[in-house]
Amino acid sequence: MVNNRLVPLPALTDNYIWLLHHEGQAIVVDPGEAAPVERHLEQAGLALHTILLTHHHADHVGGALALHERTGATVYGPASERLPICHHRLSEGDTVQLPDFGLVLNVLDVPGHTAGHIAYHGRPGDGAPLLFCGDTLFAAGCGRLFEGTPEQMLESLQKLAALPEDTLVCCAHEYTLSNLRWALRVEPGNTMLQQRWEAASRLREAGRPTLPSTIRQELESNPFLRTGVASVSESAARHAARSLSSEVEVFARLREWKNNFK
């Protein structure tokens, strides 16, 4: 069940800033701009407690400094990336203790989109586990490889795929329909994918977010988490017009295919 204290705030062109609130306090993840957060805090009567950053790109960190200066919120972020502000530098094995929210977030290193990208996952006391994964895992997709290798990104995605299947996937962009359109080219016979396309289309027609998804949904319908499935690997090989000898090769061809998909 989706946590009703979890809010995707639309920002910039197609970003979501995730906000989690409890008893008048709020956490935000990847505030690419400050204004949507400030509006929501004021309208909902919330005080900003914590800012979580997953990687250094401007559409994820652009509002962090202003929000800290206006609220005093503590900022957490990746250990090895240049950030406008960060009080606590994190890498895999670290935790973010948020007792006021009944939440401990575990940190995972998920390089690929950027070299130092991290993700946060944990289970609040009153709901499904949460994953804040920035631009690593998307609904039916994954991030482009700006600083990492196919090997790194596949390993990062496999870490996320191993999380509990009821985990809510809180990714940072509304890319779902374009990703699903491509995924249907990869696996046209996947009935779960067809159902997901219909459900996501209805949500967007109603002006509603398609997120969060779940790890279960991604395992069933995201080609990048299905590189070991015959229908996906065979489709990638056909598109590449050659045989592919490993899941890394399958992933690399899928990523190249998606990069050029219109």
ABEGO torsion letter per residue (X at the ends): XBBAABBBBBBEAABBBBBBBBGGBBBBBGBABAAAAAAAAAAAGBBBABBBBABABAAAAAAAAAAAAAAGBBBBBBAABBBABBABBBBBGBBBBBAAAGBBBBBBBBBGABAABBBBBBBBAABBBBBBAEAABBBGBBBBBAABBAAAAAAAAAAAAABBAABBBBBABBAAAAAAAAAAAABAABAAAAAAAAAAAAAAAAGBBAOBBBAAAAAAABAAAAAABAAAAAAAAAAAGBBBABAAAAAAAAAAAAAABX
